[in-house]
Amino acid sequence: MVAALTLAVTGGTGFVGAALLDAAVAAGHEVRALTRRAMPPRAGVTWVDGALEDQSALRRLAEGAGAVIHIAGLIKGRGAAEFDACNVAGTAAMLAAAGPARFVHVSSLAAREPSLSLYGASKARAEALVAASGLSHAIVRPPAVYGPGDRETLELFRLARFGLSLMPPRARLSLIHVDDLARLLLALAAPDTPSGLLVEPDDGRAGGWSHGDFAAALGKAVGCRTLALPVPGALIRAAARADQTVRGANAKLTSDRAAFFSHPDWVADPARAIPPGLWKPQIATPDGLAATAAWYRVKGWL
């Protein structure tokens, strides 16, 4: 059990951040969470109005905190400048405000392939800033994160209901349930956790999930037999261009995201596994997918 801390959290109003706040409050931590919009009062959480470009808000957020958990980031943008403004400059601003606090930085597996997407390049640059900061720190590269409340993977569940799973040919990926990721972030925030960790967590499935196995697991979760349909990268990129033409800035599939999705290997590197005794996943993916599908149904999303 980690001793109670005061945690400064960015991205607390998002999917991963919401799960972290739940876990942190349940564990007895006091949380300060940055927010751009008015939030309802919550026991154990102090909302700090502001944004990553507001240095005074970041100082109020981090003052006296034992750890900063930096989750906020942009996953869909219109160009390199937009990604850098949030993911790189935002990380630099949070590092400057962190003071002596331990710094836990949520990156992405995309940072392993910075030439592949603008998003991945921005996350790689942010990682470099954290590593060079001189702060006690840990960097986490989550794989695909899923769980109740997530709208990004919701489309995969909806497709599975129609018997389809679309991924690049020969693709493999790792997965992690959002609650397992939240527990890991808290473990990494502990003051006695080694500094300089760069970890790639997953659900414990060695070698990740093949397209076919993941399609079968998704199908079972939604109660349908699902066909794994390989989609060539060229077709994914064409779909992105079409989506951007039709929906413009509101497109869900951008060219940058298409480049990310077209890559066939998003499996966590076992060489960057979590040190023994610090954390291990508790939610098996088939169970987590089933529970997530059930949550979507209750909410009317699926």
Backbone torsions as a table, in degrees:
resi	resn	phi	psi	omega
1	MET	NA	127.4	178.8
2	VAL	-78.1	134.2	177.1
3	ALA	-60.1	149.1	-177.8
4	ALA	-60.3	136.1	-178.6
5	LEU	-127.9	162.0	163.2
6	THR	-95.1	119.8	-176.0
7	LEU	-109.2	133.6	172.7
8	ALA	-102.5	122.5	-171.2
9	VAL	-124.1	130.3	167.2
10	THR	-104.4	153.5	-178.5
11	GLY	76.1	16.8	-175.9
12	GLY	-69.5	-14.5	178.7
13	THR	-93.2	-0.4	179.4
14	GLY	-93.0	-173.0	-175.6
15	PHE	-63.1	-56.6	-179.8
16	VAL	-67.1	-41.3	-178.8
17	GLY	-61.3	-39.3	178.8
18	ALA	-62.6	-41.1	177.6
19	ALA	-65.8	-38.2	177.8
20	LEU	-63.4	-45.0	179.2
21	LEU	-59.6	-42.2	177.3
22	ASP	-58.4	-47.9	-177.4
23	ALA	-67.2	-40.2	-177.5
24	ALA	-65.8	-45.8	-179.8
25	VAL	-65.2	-41.7	179.1
26	ALA	-61.9	-30.1	-179.6
27	ALA	-85.4	-1.6	176.6
28	GLY	92.8	7.5	178.3
29	HIS	-79.1	152.9	169.7
30	GLU	-94.7	133.2	-173.5
31	VAL	-120.5	133.6	163.5
32	ARG	-109.7	128.7	-174.5
33	ALA	-127.9	129.0	179.5
34	LEU	-73.5	139.3	178.7
35	THR	-147.4	142.2	175.5
36	ARG	-88.2	-18.9	-175.2
37	ARG	-126.6	159.9	179.7
38	ALA	-63.0	133.2	-179.4
39	MET	-121.9	147.6	178.8
40	PRO	-68.1	149.1	177.7
41	PRO	-56.3	146.6	-180.0
42	ARG	-147.1	131.8	178.7
43	ALA	-60.4	132.7	177.6
44	GLY	85.6	-5.7	-177.8
45	VAL	-125.8	127.5	171.4
46	THR	-107.0	117.8	-179.9
47	TRP	-82.2	131.7	178.6
48	VAL	-112.1	114.2	-179.5
49	ASP	-69.9	132.6	178.3
50	GLY	153.8	-174.0	-178.0
51	ALA	-145.7	172.1	-175.5
52	LEU	-64.9	-22.4	178.9
53	GLU	-88.2	1.6	-178.5
54	ASP	-103.6	94.3	-172.8
55	GLN	-64.3	-34.4	179.6
56	SER	-66.8	-37.4	177.1
57	ALA	-65.7	-38.9	180.0
58	LEU	-66.9	-36.3	176.6
59	ARG	-65.8	-41.4	176.7
60	ARG	-63.1	-37.3	179.8
61	LEU	-62.6	-45.2	-170.2
62	ALA	-92.3	-13.5	-174.2
63	GLU	-57.4	120.9	177.8
64	GLY	75.7	3.6	-178.8
65	ALA	-74.3	145.3	174.8
66	GLY	-79.5	-26.6	179.6
67	ALA	-153.3	145.8	170.8
68	VAL	-106.7	129.7	174.2
69	ILE	-115.1	107.7	-171.9
70	HIS	-99.2	101.0	-177.5
71	ILE	-103.3	-31.0	-172.7
72	ALA	-55.1	137.5	178.0
73	GLY	-173.4	161.4	-179.8
74	LEU	-102.5	124.6	179.2
75	ILE	-104.7	-15.0	179.2
76	LYS	-135.3	119.6	-177.8
77	GLY	-141.2	172.2	-176.1
78	ARG	-99.5	1.6	179.0
79	GLY	172.2	172.5	-176.3
80	ALA	-59.5	-38.9	-177.3
81	ALA	-62.9	-38.4	-179.5
82	GLU	-68.5	-42.2	176.3
83	PHE	-62.6	-44.8	-176.6
84	ASP	-66.9	-35.8	-179.2
85	ALA	-60.5	-38.9	-179.4
86	CYS	-89.3	-54.3	-169.7
87	ASN	-78.2	-31.7	-178.7
88	VAL	-98.4	-58.7	-179.9
89	ALA	-63.4	-37.1	178.1
90	GLY	-63.5	-40.2	177.0
91	THR	-66.9	-41.5	178.1
92	ALA	-60.2	-41.9	179.9
93	ALA	-65.2	-40.7	-179.6
94	MET	-69.0	-37.4	175.8
95	LEU	-61.5	-41.5	-178.7
96	ALA	-65.4	-30.4	-177.8
97	ALA	-88.8	-12.8	-169.2
98	ALA	-69.2	-24.3	-177.4
99	GLY	62.5	-137.4	-178.3
100	PRO	-85.0	2.1	-175.2
101	ALA	-64.0	148.5	170.8
102	ARG	-66.4	143.5	-173.2
103	PHE	-118.5	116.6	176.6
104	VAL	-108.3	117.7	-173.2
105	HIS	-110.4	124.5	177.3
106	VAL	-92.2	111.8	-179.7
107	SER	-104.3	-136.8	-177.9
108	SER	-163.5	152.2	171.6
109	LEU	-58.5	-23.2	179.2
110	ALA	-59.8	-23.4	179.8
111	ALA	-66.5	-18.7	176.6
112	ARG	-69.3	-23.2	-175.2
113	GLU	-125.2	68.1	-173.9
114	PRO	-66.0	-20.8	179.0
115	SER	-82.5	-7.0	-174.0
116	LEU	-83.2	-36.5	-175.8
117	SER	-150.4	154.2	175.9
118	LEU	-62.6	-37.7	177.2
119	TYR	-59.6	-51.7	-179.4
120	GLY	-60.7	-38.8	179.4
121	ALA	-63.8	-41.3	179.9
122	SER	-67.0	-37.5	178.7
123	LYS	-69.0	-34.8	176.9
124	ALA	-65.4	-40.4	178.3
125	ARG	-66.8	-37.8	177.1
126	ALA	-64.5	-42.1	176.6
127	GLU	-56.8	-42.6	-178.6
128	ALA	-62.5	-38.0	177.6
129	LEU	-63.5	-44.1	180.0
130	VAL	-63.2	-45.8	-177.8
131	ALA	-62.2	-31.7	-177.1
132	ALA	-93.8	3.7	-171.2
133	SER	-73.5	-23.3	-173.9
134	GLY	82.6	-5.1	177.7
135	LEU	-81.1	153.4	166.9
136	SER	-64.5	123.9	-170.8
137	HIS	-149.5	163.7	169.7
138	ALA	-141.5	143.7	178.7
139	ILE	-118.5	129.6	-179.0
140	VAL	-115.7	128.1	174.3
141	ARG	-109.6	89.3	-179.9
142	PRO	-68.7	147.9	168.2
143	PRO	-81.3	-154.6	177.3
144	ALA	-61.7	123.0	-179.2
145	VAL	-103.6	131.9	-179.7
146	TYR	-135.3	169.7	176.3
147	GLY	147.6	173.6	179.5
148	PRO	-54.6	134.0	178.3
149	GLY	96.4	-10.8	-176.5
150	ASP	-83.3	127.9	177.4
151	ARG	-96.0	-14.3	179.9
152	GLU	-71.4	-47.2	-179.4
153	THR	-86.0	-6.0	178.8
154	LEU	-54.8	-38.7	-178.6
155	GLU	-62.3	-32.8	178.0
156	LEU	-65.3	-40.8	178.0
157	PHE	-65.9	-40.5	-179.9
158	ARG	-65.3	-41.3	176.2
159	LEU	-63.1	-40.3	-179.4
160	ALA	-61.5	-31.7	177.1
161	ARG	-63.6	-26.2	176.5
162	PHE	-94.4	9.8	175.4
163	GLY	83.0	19.2	-175.9
164	LEU	-126.0	146.4	170.2
165	SER	-138.6	118.2	-174.8
166	LEU	-107.3	121.9	177.0
167	MET	-150.3	162.9	176.4
168	PRO	-61.2	153.7	177.5
169	PRO	-58.5	140.4	176.8
170	ARG	58.9	23.6	-177.4
171	ALA	-75.0	146.9	171.6
172	ARG	-134.3	147.8	-179.8
173	LEU	-147.8	158.1	170.5
174	SER	-105.6	158.8	-178.5
175	LEU	-134.7	157.8	172.7
176	ILE	-150.4	137.6	176.0
177	HIS	-74.9	142.3	-175.2
178	VAL	-59.8	-32.3	180.0
179	ASP	-70.4	-35.8	174.7
180	ASP	-65.6	-40.1	178.2
181	LEU	-64.2	-40.9	178.9
182	ALA	-60.6	-42.9	178.6
183	ARG	-62.9	-37.8	178.6
184	LEU	-64.5	-43.7	-179.6
185	LEU	-60.1	-39.4	177.5
186	LEU	-66.4	-40.4	178.5
187	ALA	-62.9	-38.7	-179.2
188	LEU	-73.1	-20.5	179.3
189	ALA	-77.7	-13.9	-177.4
190	ALA	-62.4	138.6	-174.4
191	PRO	-64.2	-23.6	-178.7
192	ASP	-92.4	3.5	177.4
193	THR	-74.5	135.8	-177.1
194	PRO	-55.5	145.7	176.7
195	SER	-85.7	156.0	176.2
196	GLY	86.1	7.8	179.5
197	LEU	-68.8	137.2	170.6
198	LEU	-128.2	105.7	-168.9
199	VAL	-121.4	151.3	177.0
200	GLU	-125.7	93.5	-176.4
201	PRO	-79.8	164.5	174.1
202	ASP	-158.0	-169.1	-177.1
203	ASP	-86.0	4.8	-180.0
204	GLY	92.3	0.1	179.9
205	ARG	-84.2	109.4	-177.9
206	ALA	-60.8	131.0	178.7
207	GLY	80.3	0.6	177.9
208	GLY	72.4	-162.1	-176.6
209	TRP	-113.0	128.6	170.6
210	SER	-72.7	162.8	178.0
211	HIS	-57.1	-45.4	-177.6
212	GLY	-64.4	-43.7	-179.5
213	ASP	-67.4	-39.2	179.0
214	PHE	-67.2	-40.0	177.5
215	ALA	-61.2	-41.8	179.4
216	ALA	-64.5	-40.7	179.5
217	ALA	-66.2	-41.0	177.0
218	LEU	-63.2	-44.2	179.6
219	GLY	-59.9	-43.7	178.9
220	LYS	-62.8	-37.9	-178.6
221	ALA	-64.1	-35.4	-178.1
222	VAL	-99.9	-0.7	176.8
223	GLY	79.7	29.2	179.7
224	CYS	-132.8	151.3	169.6
225	ARG	-79.3	124.0	-171.7
226	THR	-113.4	132.7	178.2
227	LEU	-92.4	125.2	175.8
228	ALA	-80.8	109.3	-176.5
229	LEU	-108.3	109.5	179.8
230	PRO	-71.3	133.5	-178.4
231	VAL	-118.2	117.0	179.8
232	PRO	-59.2	150.6	-179.4
233	GLY	-57.5	-36.6	-179.6
234	ALA	-61.1	-36.7	179.7
235	LEU	-71.9	-37.2	176.9
236	ILE	-63.0	-42.3	179.7
237	ARG	-66.6	-37.5	177.5
238	ALA	-64.9	-39.6	177.9
239	ALA	-63.8	-36.6	178.0
240	ALA	-64.7	-43.3	178.9
241	ARG	-61.9	-40.5	179.4
242	ALA	-65.4	-42.8	-179.6
243	ASP	-63.2	-41.6	179.7
244	GLN	-68.1	-33.9	177.6
245	THR	-66.0	-41.6	-176.5
246	VAL	-78.6	-46.1	-172.0
247	ARG	-107.3	-3.6	176.6
248	GLY	57.3	-128.7	-177.5
249	ALA	-65.2	-15.9	-179.6
250	ASN	-92.4	5.4	-179.2
251	ALA	-59.8	135.7	176.8
252	LYS	-82.1	-32.8	-179.1
253	LEU	-110.4	99.7	177.3
254	THR	-90.2	168.1	177.4
255	SER	-61.2	-36.5	179.6
256	ASP	-66.0	-43.5	179.3
257	ARG	-68.9	-33.5	178.0
258	ALA	-61.9	-40.1	177.7
259	ALA	-62.9	-40.0	177.7
260	PHE	-64.3	-49.5	-176.7
261	PHE	-65.7	-27.3	-176.4
262	SER	-75.8	-15.5	-178.8
263	HIS	-70.1	133.7	-172.3
264	PRO	-84.9	-7.1	-173.8
265	ASP	-131.1	96.7	172.3
266	TRP	-119.3	54.4	178.3
267	VAL	-100.8	133.5	177.9
268	ALA	-59.2	138.3	-178.8
269	ASP	-79.3	118.9	-179.7
270	PRO	-61.2	-22.0	177.1
271	ALA	-69.9	-15.2	178.0
272	ARG	-112.9	31.0	177.9
273	ALA	-69.0	161.1	-179.9
274	ILE	-68.7	137.3	178.1
275	PRO	-55.1	139.5	-179.5
276	PRO	-55.5	138.5	178.1
277	GLY	89.1	-14.6	-178.8
278	LEU	-85.2	-42.4	-174.6
279	TRP	-167.7	150.0	166.7
280	LYS	-150.0	151.9	-178.0
281	PRO	-66.4	146.1	179.1
282	GLN	-113.7	-14.1	-173.5
283	ILE	-112.3	109.8	176.1
284	ALA	-66.5	138.1	-173.9
285	THR	-58.2	-43.6	177.6
286	PRO	-56.9	-40.6	178.3
287	ASP	-67.9	-42.1	-179.4
288	GLY	-65.6	-39.6	178.0
289	LEU	-64.7	-42.0	179.8
290	ALA	-63.6	-43.9	179.7
291	ALA	-66.5	-36.3	178.3
292	THR	-66.8	-44.1	177.4
293	ALA	-59.9	-40.9	178.6
294	ALA	-63.6	-40.6	178.1
295	TRP	-63.0	-44.7	178.6
296	TYR	-58.1	-41.4	-178.7
297	ARG	-64.7	-43.8	-179.7
298	VAL	-60.5	-38.3	-178.5
299	LYS	-82.1	-6.1	-178.7
300	GLY	78.0	17.4	179.5
301	TRP	-85.5	-21.8	-173.3
302	LEU	-120.5	NA	NA
